[in-house]
């Protein structure tokens, strides 16, 4: 299993878009942890453990890859 650090650009209840340094395969199943800042205290965050599937991949001009993932399941991490 490889571990990638990403920058999430967009998040919704159905999925997310992130930037990665190496491409992921279309249809690949990924396990991820999303850190979400709390609106009332930006110093605190909430972590979601997600199971997601890669639904699109796009090579970016800066050499990274944009990846769109559909969230299939998630749980709040205590």
VOKE-782308 format. One record per atom (N, C-alpha, C, CB): residue number from 1; residue in three letters; chain; atom name; x, y, z. Coordinates in steps of 0.001 Angstrom, whole numbers, always signed. Glycine has a CB too. Layout:
% residues N
  num  residu  chaine  atome     east    north       up
  NUM     ala       A     CA        X        Y        Z
...
//
This chain:
% residues 78
  num  residu  chaine  atome     east    north       up
    1     unk       A      N     +842    -1179       +0
    1     unk       A     CA       +0       +0       +0
    1     unk       A      C     +883    +1236       +0
    1     unk       A     CB     -955       +1    +1212
    2     unk       A      N     +606    +2160     -895
    2     unk       A     CA    +1357    +3410     -926
    2     unk       A      C     +576    +4491     -189
    2     unk       A     CB    +1650    +3845    -2384
    3     unk       A      N    +1302    +5445     +366
    3     unk       A     CA     +696    +6556    +1093
    3     unk       A      C    +1045    +7828     +349
    3     unk       A     CB    +1184    +6614    +2584
    4     unk       A      N      +26    +8615      +27
    4     unk       A     CA     +214    +9880     -671
    4     unk       A      C     -323   +11018     +175
    4     unk       A     CB     -476    +9857    -2045
    5     unk       A      N     +398   +12111     +183
    5     unk       A     CA     -100   +13331     +811
    5     unk       A      C     -687   +14184     -309
    5     unk       A     CB    +1044   +14102    +1602
    6     unk       A      N    -1877   +14710      -80
    6     unk       A     CA    -2548   +15477    -1126
    6     unk       A      C    -3005   +16832     -604
    6     unk       A     CB    -3741   +14697    -1678
    7     unk       A      N    -3375   +17668    -1541
    7     unk       A     CA    -4026   +18927    -1230
    7     unk       A      C    -5424   +18831    -1818
    7     unk       A     CB    -3224   +20171    -1798
    8     unk       A      N    -6430   +18895     -956
    8     unk       A     CA    -7813   +18822    -1425
    8     unk       A      C    -8264   +20216    -1829
    8     unk       A     CB    -8754   +18230     -330
    9     unk       A      N    -8734   +20317    -3059
    9     unk       A     CA    -9163   +21604    -3605
    9     unk       A      C   -10666   +21815    -3475
    9     unk       A     CB    -8760   +21709    -5060
   10     unk       A      N   -11420   +20727    -3449
   10     unk       A     CA   -12864   +20843    -3443
   10     unk       A      C   -13429   +19602    -2751
   10     unk       A     CB   -13430   +20998    -4896
   11     unk       A      N   -14413   +19796    -1904
   11     unk       A     CA   -15016   +18694    -1159
   11     unk       A      C   -16521   +18881    -1134
   11     unk       A     CB   -14449   +18612     +282
   12     unk       A      N   -17248   +17803    -1386
   12     unk       A     CA   -18704   +17833    -1270
   12     unk       A      C   -19141   +16579     -522
   12     unk       A     CB   -19392   +17924    -2681
   13     unk       A      N   -20431   +16421     -339
   13     unk       A     CA   -20936   +15242     +359
   13     unk       A      C   -20768   +13976     -482
   13     unk       A     CB   -22405   +15437     +721
   14     unk       A      N   -20532   +14119    -1764
   14     unk       A     CA   -20421   +12959    -2659
   14     unk       A      C   -18994   +12633    -3067
   14     unk       A     CB   -21236   +13195    -3891
   15     unk       A      N   -18064   +13586    -2917
   15     unk       A     CA   -16712   +13310    -3370
   15     unk       A      C   -15772   +14471    -3145
   15     unk       A     CB   -16723   +12951    -4816
   16     unk       A      N   -14588   +14362    -3734
   16     unk       A     CA   -13590   +15412    -3586
   16     unk       A      C   -12649   +15437    -4785
   16     unk       A     CB   -12797   +15217    -2293
   17     unk       A      N   -12009   +16575    -4950
   17     unk       A     CA   -10987   +16787    -5972
   17     unk       A      C    -9703   +17111    -5235
   17     unk       A     CB   -11384   +17937    -6985
   18     unk       A      N    -8629   +16401    -5587
   18     unk       A     CA    -7353   +16672    -4933
   18     unk       A      C    -6224   +16671    -5953
   18     unk       A     CB    -7078   +15636    -3830
   19     unk       A      N    -5081   +17200    -5544
   19     unk       A     CA    -3884   +17225    -6368
   19     unk       A      C    -2856   +16284    -5773
   19     unk       A     CB    -3317   +18657    -6487
   20     unk       A      N    -2288   +15415    -6613
   20     unk       A     CA    -1290   +14453    -6171
   20     unk       A      C      -68   +14523    -7080
   20     unk       A     CB    -1875   +13025    -6154
   21     unk       A      N    +1062   +14034    -6571
   21     unk       A     CA    +2307   +14068    -7341
   21     unk       A      C    +2449   +12908    -8311
   21     unk       A     CB    +3477   +14074    -6409
   22     unk       A      N    +1729   +11816    -8080
   22     unk       A     CA    +1784   +10675    -8989
   22     unk       A      C     +366   +10260    -9350
   22     unk       A     CB    +2561    +9489    -8355
   23     unk       A      N     +169    +9764   -10563
   23     unk       A     CA    -1203    +9470   -10997
   23     unk       A      C    -1801    +8269   -10283
   23     unk       A     CB    -1232    +9229   -12486
   24     unk       A      N    -3106    +8306   -10150
   24     unk       A     CA    -3877    +7170    -9664
   24     unk       A      C    -4617    +6592   -10866
   24     unk       A     CB    -4874    +7585    -8507
   25     unk       A      N    -4972    +5323   -10795
   25     unk       A     CA    -5658    +4668   -11904
   25     unk       A      C    -7159    +4924   -11838
   25     unk       A     CB    -5377    +3161   -11895
   26     unk       A      N    -7753    +5149   -12988
   26     unk       A     CA    -9191    +5308   -13086
   26     unk       A      C    -9862    +4048   -12531
   26     unk       A     CB    -9625    +5576   -14560
   27     unk       A      N   -10826    +4212   -11638
   27     unk       A     CA   -11517    +3089   -11019
   27     unk       A      C   -10836    +2544    -9776
   27     unk       A     CB   -11661    +2001   -12003
   28     unk       A      N    -9636    +3040    -9474
   28     unk       A     CA    -8893    +2562    -8301
   28     unk       A      C    -9644    +2890    -7014
   28     unk       A     CB    -7483    +3184    -8263
   29     unk       A      N    -9669    +1949    -6104
   29     unk       A     CA   -10259    +2160    -4790
   29     unk       A      C    -9173    +2712    -3869
   29     unk       A     CB   -10872     +833    -4219
   30     unk       A      N    -9495    +3792    -3157
   30     unk       A     CA    -8515    +4419    -2268
   30     unk       A      C    -9106    +4580     -870
   30     unk       A     CB    -8067    +5792    -2827
   31     unk       A      N    -8270    +4368     +117
   31     unk       A     CA    -8628    +4653    +1506
   31     unk       A      C    -7948    +5962    +1849
   31     unk       A     CB    -8195    +3484    +2496
   32     unk       A      N    -8650    +6862    +2481
   32     unk       A     CA    -8051    +8166    +2777
   32     unk       A      C    -8587    +8712    +4093
   32     unk       A     CB    -8328    +9162    +1636
   33     unk       A      N    -7839    +9645    +4629
   33     unk       A     CA    -8272   +10389    +5806
   33     unk       A      C    -8303   +11854    +5417
   33     unk       A     CB    -7328   +10140    +7042
   34     unk       A      N    -9468   +12457    +5549
   34     unk       A     CA    -9647   +13879    +5236
   34     unk       A      C    -9694   +14661    +6539
   34     unk       A     CB   -10945   +14120    +4395
   35     unk       A      N    -8833   +15658    +6658
   35     unk       A     CA    -8860   +16551    +7810
   35     unk       A      C    -9686   +17780    +7475
   35     unk       A     CB    -7430   +16954    +8235
   36     unk       A      N   -10717   +18042    +8259
   36     unk       A     CA   -11628   +19155    +8004
   36     unk       A      C   -11560   +20153    +9146
   36     unk       A     CB   -13070   +18652    +7814
   37     unk       A      N   -11216   +21411    +8871
   37     unk       A     CA   -11208   +22403    +9951
   37     unk       A      C   -12631   +22653   +10443
   37     unk       A     CB   -10561   +23729    +9476
   38     unk       A      N   -12781   +22881   +11731
   38     unk       A     CA   -14090   +23190   +12297
   38     unk       A      C   -14371   +24676   +12111
   38     unk       A     CB   -14158   +22798   +13801
   39     unk       A      N   -15561   +25002   +11647
   39     unk       A     CA   -15882   +26391   +11311
   39     unk       A      C   -15797   +27309   +12523
   39     unk       A     CB   -17271   +26473   +10705
   40     unk       A      N   -16111   +26825   +13709
   40     unk       A     CA   -16125   +27682   +14896
   40     unk       A      C   -14742   +27801   +15553
   40     unk       A     CB   -17126   +27144   +15906
   41     unk       A      N   -13804   +26926   +15183
   41     unk       A     CA   -12444   +26991   +15737
   41     unk       A      C   -11462   +26419   +14712
   41     unk       A     CB   -12348   +26209   +17096
   42     unk       A      N   -10898   +27259   +13842
   42     unk       A     CA   -10004   +26787   +12783
   42     unk       A      C    -8752   +26066   +13300
   42     unk       A     CB    -9585   +27951   +11934
   43     unk       A      N    -8449   +26200   +14584
   43     unk       A     CA    -7296   +25501   +15153
   43     unk       A      C    -7600   +24016   +15397
   43     unk       A     CB    -6869   +26173   +16466
   44     unk       A      N    -8872   +23666   +15395
   44     unk       A     CA    -9289   +22282   +15609
   44     unk       A      C    -9763   +21688   +14287
   44     unk       A     CB   -10411   +22198   +16684
   45     unk       A      N    -9710   +20373   +14186
   45     unk       A     CA   -10184   +19735   +12959
   45     unk       A      C   -10913   +18432   +13277
   45     unk       A     CB    -9008   +19468   +12001
   46     unk       A      N   -11647   +17981   +12292
   46     unk       A     CA   -12381   +16733   +12354
   46     unk       A      C   -11773   +15828   +11293
   46     unk       A     CB   -13932   +16945   +12134
   47     unk       A      N   -11569   +14574   +11587
   47     unk       A     CA   -10999   +13646   +10613
   47     unk       A      C   -12068   +12659   +10154
   47     unk       A     CB    -9786   +12895   +11212
   48     unk       A      N   -12143   +12466    +8839
   48     unk       A     CA   -13033   +11482    +8252
   48     unk       A      C   -12193   +10404    +7583
   48     unk       A     CB   -14007   +12139    +7239
   49     unk       A      N   -12453    +9154    +7928
   49     unk       A     CA   -11810    +8028    +7234
   49     unk       A      C   -12769    +7641    +6115
   49     unk       A     CB   -11503    +6791    +8220
   50     unk       A      N   -12276    +7690    +4882
   50     unk       A     CA   -13132    +7457    +3725
   50     unk       A      C   -12648    +6292    +2876
   50     unk       A     CB   -13209    +8705    +2880
   51     unk       A      N   -13602    +5641    +2249
   51     unk       A     CA   -13325    +4705    +1170
   51     unk       A      C   -13878    +5382      -64
   51     unk       A     CB   -13968    +3260    +1416
   52     unk       A      N   -13034    +5559    -1078
   52     unk       A     CA   -13447    +6314    -2253
   52     unk       A      C   -12962    +5605    -3516
   52     unk       A     CB   -12903    +7762    -2194
   53     unk       A      N   -13515    +6029    -4648
   53     unk       A     CA   -13117    +5472    -5933
   53     unk       A      C   -12734    +6610    -6868
   53     unk       A     CB   -14253    +4612    -6546
   54     unk       A      N   -11615    +6432    -7575
   54     unk       A     CA   -11138    +7430    -8535
   54     unk       A      C   -12064    +7411    -9746
   54     unk       A     CB    -9653    +7153    -8959
   55     unk       A      N   -12673    +8566   -10064
   55     unk       A     CA   -13598    +8638   -11196
   55     unk       A      C   -13032    +9431   -12374
   55     unk       A     CB   -14902    +9260   -10751
   56     unk       A      N   -12003   +10234   -12129
   56     unk       A     CA   -11296   +10885   -13230
   56     unk       A      C    -9912   +11336   -12782
   56     unk       A     CB   -12101   +12083   -13759
   57     unk       A      N    -9002   +11434   -13761
   57     unk       A     CA    -7622   +11863   -13514
   57     unk       A      C    -7231   +12810   -14647
   57     unk       A     CB    -6630   +10628   -13424
   58     unk       A      N    -6581   +13916   -14293
   58     unk       A     CA    -6166   +14898   -15299
   58     unk       A      C    -4742   +15354   -15007
   58     unk       A     CB    -7135   +16115   -15324
   59     unk       A      N    -3867   +15277   -16011
   59     unk       A     CA    -2501   +15794   -15861
   59     unk       A      C    -2572   +17319   -15817
   59     unk       A     CB    -1566   +15304   -17034
   60     unk       A      N    -1934   +17922   -14816
   60     unk       A     CA    -1943   +19373   -14660
   60     unk       A      C     -665   +19959   -15278
   60     unk       A     CB    -2064   +19768   -13153
   61     unk       A      N     -676   +21249   -15573
   61     unk       A     CA     +475   +21897   -16190
   61     unk       A      C    +1695   +21936   -15282
   61     unk       A     CB     +111   +23293   -16597
   62     unk       A      N    +1498   +21886   -13968
   62     unk       A     CA    +2625   +21957   -13032
   62     unk       A      C    +3263   +20593   -12763
   62     unk       A     CB    +2166   +22565   -11724
   63     unk       A      N    +2809   +19546   -13476
   63     unk       A     CA    +3388   +18213   -13303
   63     unk       A      C    +2631   +17332   -12324
   63     unk       A     CB    +4798   +18340   -12850
   64     unk       A      N    +1719   +17927   -11563
   64     unk       A     CA     +895   +17121   -10653
   64     unk       A      C     -297   +16563   -11412
   64     unk       A     CB     +419   +17961    -9434
   65     unk       A      N    -1118   +15802   -10705
   65     unk       A     CA    -2308   +15206   -11295
   65     unk       A      C    -3533   +15598   -10479
   65     unk       A     CB    -2173   +13669   -11374
   66     unk       A      N    -4561   +16060   -11162
   66     unk       A     CA    -5840   +16334   -10524
   66     unk       A      C    -6635   +15034   -10505
   66     unk       A     CB    -6622   +17473   -11268
   67     unk       A      N    -7203   +14704    -9371
   67     unk       A     CA    -7928   +13446    -9218
   67     unk       A      C    -9301   +13733    -8620
   67     unk       A     CB    -7133   +12445    -8327
   68     unk       A      N   -10329   +13234    -9269
   68     unk       A     CA   -11684   +13320    -8747
   68     unk       A      C   -12081   +11983    -8167
   68     unk       A     CB   -12674   +13755    -9841
   69     unk       A      N   -12548   +11973    -6931
   69     unk       A     CA   -12918   +10731    -6253
   69     unk       A      C   -14354   +10803    -5750
   69     unk       A     CB   -11960   +10445    -5085
   70     unk       A      N   -15046    +9698    -5864
   70     unk       A     CA   -16394    +9550    -5306
   70     unk       A      C   -16270    +8859    -3951
   70     unk       A     CB   -17334    +8735    -6274
   71     unk       A      N   -16861    +9442    -2928
   71     unk       A     CA   -16837    +8843    -1593
   71     unk       A      C   -17906    +7760    -1531
   71     unk       A     CB   -17067    +9920     -481
   72     unk       A      N   -17469    +6521    -1268
   72     unk       A     CA   -18401    +5395    -1165
   72     unk       A      C   -18843    +5149     +276
   72     unk       A     CB   -17761    +4132    -1728
   73     unk       A      N   -17965    +5439    +1235
   73     unk       A     CA   -18267    +5221    +2649
   73     unk       A      C   -17343    +6090    +3481
   73     unk       A     CB   -18117    +3720    +3037
   74     unk       A      N   -17790    +6498    +4671
   74     unk       A     CA   -16942    +7287    +5537
   74     unk       A      C   -17349    +7093    +6993
   74     unk       A     CB   -17008    +8766    +5151
   75     unk       A      N   -16418    +7416    +7873
   75     unk       A     CA   -16678    +7379    +9317
   75     unk       A      C   -15855    +8474    +9971
   75     unk       A     CB   -16334    +5973    +9932
   76     unk       A      N   -16389    +9068   +11017
   76     unk       A     CA   -15650   +10067   +11786
   76     unk       A      C   -14615    +9345   +12632
   76     unk       A     CB   -16607   +10926   +12678
   77     unk       A      N   -13386    +9840   +12590
   77     unk       A     CA   -12296    +9256   +13377
   77     unk       A      C   -12207   +10011   +14691
   77     unk       A     CB   -10933    +9310   +12604
   78     unk       A      N   -12269    +9308   +15805
   78     unk       A     CA   -12224    +9947   +17122
   78     unk       A      C   -10807   +10307   +17493
   78     unk       A     CB   -12828    +9038   +18188
//
